[in-house]
Amino acid sequence: MTLEEFNDIEETQVESTERMQAAGKALEELLASAHRQHCLTVGVYESAKVMNVDPDSVVLCLLATDEEDEGDIALQIHFTLIQAFCCDNDINIVRVNDIQRLAEILGKPEDGEEPRDMHCILVTNPSQDSWKDPALEKVGVFCEESRCTNQWVPSISFPER
């Protein structure tokens, strides 16, 4: 490997890290904004219902796991089915490996409510013109760029607090 090739690889890694950090910040902003606008569906089963009834309203699907979820075969099967559905319906999809951070962004459930299943979160848009968010566009561009590099379900990390 030449020095020039090494520098190119190093620059690509730095660009990739910067892209992911920008996407993580945009995703955090998007989730907070969508939560305020009541444009989120939280939970694997709840998300499946929405995708079955009105897939055109879904603009982003977020799949989240923590380390202890990696061995959960049932969850991985659900994820595979959700990913296939999203690909068939041109829905952007991303993975996040920080359920605790998601819970912080979306807030704790109200008193008397059960803890939410944060493994699947849909960002929905009830009508085409009702809700525009620049963060959604940034996440969409990140997903599109990732697909161009054959990364069909890109992972995003939230920025450090």
Salt bridges, closest charged atoms under 4 A:
GLU28 OE2 - ARG101 NH2 2.02
GLU29 OE2 - LYS25 NZ 3.38
ASP69 OD2 - HIS119 NE2 3.01
GLU104 OE1 - ARG101 NH1 3.07
GLU104 OE1 - ARG161 NH1 3.10
ASP117 OD1 - HIS119 ND1 2.60
GLU145 OE1 - ARG19 NE 2.93
